Structure formats: structure tokens, C-alpha cells
Amino acid sequence: MTSRVLLLSPAMSASLRQARFDDGGSIDCSAAARARSAAAALPSAARVLASPGVRCRETAAALGLDGVPEPELAGLDVGRWRGRTLEEVGAAEPEAVGRWLSDPECAPHGGESVRDLCRRVARWLAGAQDLTGRTLAVVEPEVVRAAVVDALDLPAALFWRLDVLPLTLTELSGRAGRWNLRLGCPLGTPTPEAD
């Protein structure tokens, strides 16, 4: 049996545009309109999940999806950096930001390390491989990165080298503990149906 997991990154938000650590803000009106116009291009799914974050839930709603919140697919917990821009944090704590960006085990903000996020997403993917039918999940970009790191058995140090654009699909398909990857299809681009 081949399992299929489609990870959809959320629509643009002010936080994303400002390089601000997620602050629970809403998606932009124009981004919501873009999601609504692309909704018909989404492939069918046996189950729809969403990261519990505001922009993921709002993106799912704009797409006309009733995504079930999945705590394992929550975005990276950045602790006390939440709501601050990377520029602000870099100016106040340059050494901490440098360690965080270079060491996947490091969590100077008091939240979750990149390695911990990758482990959490890997656990979820291991369970998803036993599901029949397609799973569509609207998730934060860092969850997509963590899934790619796990699927390809990449070193967690490569996490920050993976770019995830808003409203793009990343498809994982696999069986017997091995995933194949289709990266970054813009929403609205047809995804070939599974055999």
C-alpha cells in the first residue's frame, strides 16, 4: 500500500512578510482571496488536517476545508522570540541567533529545538505511513522542512536551507518506510492522481 501525504503551506501573512516569528496573526486578505480562487485545484483527500496555528486554520477555511487540528503538526515553538522579528532578535541576541541557526540541538529562546521539531514530525509521518488514502495537511513552512528532512534522511543541519513558499504543495508518497518527494507545487498546479 502506498501512502500519500500532501503538505500545504499557509497563505501569506504580515508576520511572514516581515520575517516575524509567528505571532498568531491572520493571513492577508489578498492571500485569502488567492487561496479561495485556487481551492478547486486541490486534490481530493481521505482526511484533512491543519496545524493548530491561526494562519494554517485560516488558510484551510479559505480553501473551503474543514481541517482537523493536529497538535503534532504545530509550528516550531520559538519560546520568548514569538512575535519578534529576526532582525530584532539578531540585534538583541546575536550569539544566540547564530547558535540557533547553526546547531539543530540549540534552543536559546526557551522553546523547541529544530532537532526536536524534526523528531516530532518524523513520529507523525511514521504513523501517517499506515493510513490509507491521501492525507492533506495545512502546515507551517517549518513542518514542511522537517518532513523533508525526515523523508530524505537528511542531516537536521540542512533544515534552514529548504525554502517553502506560501500556498505550495509538497507531496510525500511511500511504502515500507521509504518516502518519495515532490516539492513545492504551486497551489493551482494539478497534482497527478494516485494509481
Number of C-alpha atoms within 10 A of each C-alpha: 11 17 19 23 24 26 26 31 29 31 28 22 21 14 20 18 9 12 13 19 20 23 17 13 14 19 22 18 12 12 18 23 15 19 24 16 14 17 17 13 13 18 14 13 14 10 16 19 22 30 25 20 23 17 29 27 24 22 30 29 15 21 20 13 18 14 21 16 18 17 14 17 25 20 21 20 19 19 14 13 19 16 16 17 18 16 14 12 17 13 11 11 13 13 12 16 20 12 14 17 16 15 15 21 16 20 21 18 18 12 16 18 20 26 19 19 24 24 17 18 24 20 14 16 20 14 9 15 22 14 16 13 16 22 21 25 26 34 27 26 22 23 26 30 24 26 27 26 21 20 20 12 11 12 11 23 15 13 22 14 9 14 12 20 16 19 24 22 28 22 24 23 18 17 13 10 10 14 21 14 16 13 16 19 16 17 21 18 12 11 16 7 7 10 4
